[in-house]
Amino acid sequence: MVTATGITLTVMSGIQFDLDGTPINFPDTFTYKGMMYSGIPNMAHTFGYINASWTLRADLTAEYVCRLLNHMQDAKQTVVTPTLRPEDNNMPVRDWIEDFSAGYMRRMMHLFPKQGNDPWRNTQDYKLDKKMIRQAPIEDGALVFSAQASSAAESNGQAPVSKVA
């Protein structure tokens, strides 16, 4: 038996992300539905369940991102940014993953985004996530949409994407 006592987790595989030339510090953000980050536009990621099938969460994330992209296309919006609302200012601040006592996770929680109240949650619970991701409306007040053109897409001459399934 080999114990995994030396494992070290990193956020986004240790890749440094920048927003308009400013490095993103993920611990300063809140997770939006466990897949996006407060203040960071047009970015979603997949992180599966730690105590259930990884693909259950991956499928929910893909489904939501498709819903979001279709909503944006219908509304002729190109930018979406999860944004903390005034009512979120006093919400409790919790670790990105709760109730998981493995040392390798506990040691690294300070490097991960935080969570709070809905929709700023990473529940790690399939039943709760199904409701939050499938049934909650896209327009929830926490997502800010704009029609700002993407200079990268324009300069590459990319054609608009048709509906995603």
C-alpha positions in Angstrom: 0.0 0.0 0.0 1.3 3.5 -0.9 -0.1 6.4 1.1 -0.6 9.7 -0.7 0.5 11.9 2.1 2.6 14.2 -0.1 0.1 15.2 -2.7 -0.1 18.9 -3.4 -3.2 20.4 -5.0 -3.1 23.5 -7.2 -5.8 25.7 -8.6 -6.2 25.3 -12.3 -3.1 23.2 -12.5 -1.0 26.1 -11.4 -1.6 28.1 -14.6 -1.4 31.8 -14.0 -4.4 33.6 -15.4 -4.5 37.3 -16.1 -7.5 39.6 -16.6 -6.6 42.7 -18.6 -2.9 42.2 -17.6 -3.6 41.8 -13.9 -3.0 38.4 -12.4 -6.1 36.6 -11.0 -5.8 35.5 -7.4 -8.4 32.7 -7.2 -8.6 32.8 -3.3 -10.0 36.4 -3.7 -12.9 35.1 -5.7 -16.2 33.3 -5.0 -17.2 30.2 -7.0 -20.3 30.7 -9.0 -22.3 27.4 -9.0 -18.9 25.6 -8.6 -17.9 26.4 -12.2 -17.3 30.1 -12.6 -15.6 32.8 -10.6 -16.7 36.2 -9.3 -15.3 39.0 -11.4 -13.9 36.8 -14.1 -15.7 37.1 -17.4 -16.4 34.3 -19.9 -14.6 31.5 -18.0 -16.0 28.2 -16.7 -14.2 25.1 -15.6 -15.1 21.5 -14.6 -14.3 20.0 -11.3 -16.2 16.8 -10.5 -17.4 15.4 -7.3 -14.9 14.2 -4.7 -17.2 11.5 -3.3 -19.3 10.5 -6.3 -18.8 10.0 -10.0 -16.7 12.8 -11.5 -18.7 12.8 -14.7 -22.0 13.5 -12.9 -20.7 17.0 -12.1 -18.9 17.3 -15.4 -22.1 16.7 -17.3 -24.1 19.2 -15.2 -21.4 21.8 -15.8 -21.4 21.2 -19.6 -25.2 21.3 -19.6 -25.2 24.7 -17.8 -22.5 26.2 -20.0 -24.5 25.2 -23.1 -27.7 26.8 -21.6 -25.6 29.9 -20.8 -24.1 30.2 -24.3 -27.5 29.7 -25.9 -29.0 32.4 -23.6 -26.1 34.8 -24.5 -26.6 34.1 -28.2 -30.4 34.7 -28.0 -29.8 38.0 -26.1 -26.9 39.0 -28.5 -24.5 39.2 -25.5 -20.9 38.2 -25.8 -19.6 38.7 -22.2 -20.9 37.2 -19.0 -19.3 38.0 -15.6 -20.4 36.4 -12.3 -20.7 39.5 -10.0 -21.2 39.7 -6.3 -24.5 41.5 -5.6 -25.0 44.0 -2.6 -26.9 41.2 -0.8 -23.9 39.0 -1.0 -21.7 41.4 1.0 -22.6 39.8 4.3 -22.9 36.1 3.3 -20.9 33.6 5.2 -17.5 32.8 3.7 -16.8 29.1 3.5 -14.1 26.9 2.0 -14.5 25.8 -1.6 -15.0 22.2 -0.5 -16.5 21.6 2.9 -16.8 18.4 5.0 -13.9 16.7 3.5 -11.2 16.0 6.0 -8.3 14.7 3.8 -5.2 16.5 4.8 -4.1 17.2 1.2 -7.4 19.1 0.7 -7.4 20.9 4.0 -3.8 22.1 3.5 -4.6 23.7 0.2 -8.1 25.2 0.8 -6.6 28.7 1.4 -5.5 28.6 -2.3 -9.0 28.0 -3.7 -12.0 30.3 -4.3 -14.4 30.7 -1.5 -18.1 29.9 -1.4 -21.1 31.5 0.3 -24.8 31.4 -0.3 -26.6 30.5 -3.5 -25.5 30.9 -6.3 -22.0 31.2 -4.8 -21.9 27.5 -3.9 -19.8 24.4 -4.7 -22.1 21.9 -3.0 -20.5 18.6 -4.0 -24.1 17.3 -3.8 -25.6 16.0 -7.0 -29.3 16.4 -5.9 -28.7 20.0 -4.9 -26.6 20.8 -8.0 -29.3 19.4 -10.3 -31.7 21.9 -8.9 -29.3 24.8 -8.8 -27.9 24.1 -12.3 -30.9 22.7 -14.3 -33.8 24.6 -12.7 -32.5 28.0 -11.6 -32.9 30.7 -14.3 -29.8 31.9 -16.1 -30.8 35.5 -15.3 -30.4 35.3 -11.5 -29.0 38.8 -10.8 -25.5 37.5 -10.2 -24.5 37.2 -13.9 -23.9 40.5 -15.6 -24.2 40.4 -19.4 -22.9 42.8 -22.0 -22.6 42.9 -25.8 -18.9 44.1 -25.7 -17.3 42.6 -28.8 -14.4 40.2 -28.3 -11.4 41.8 -29.9 -9.6 38.4 -30.1 -12.6 36.9 -32.0 -12.8 39.9 -34.3 -9.1 39.9 -35.1 -9.2 36.1 -35.9 -12.2 36.6 -38.2 -14.2 33.9 -36.3 -17.7 33.2 -37.4 -20.5 33.2 -34.8 -21.1 29.9 -33.2 -24.5 28.3 -33.8 -26.6 26.9 -31.0 -24.8 24.4 -28.7 -26.5 21.3 -27.5 
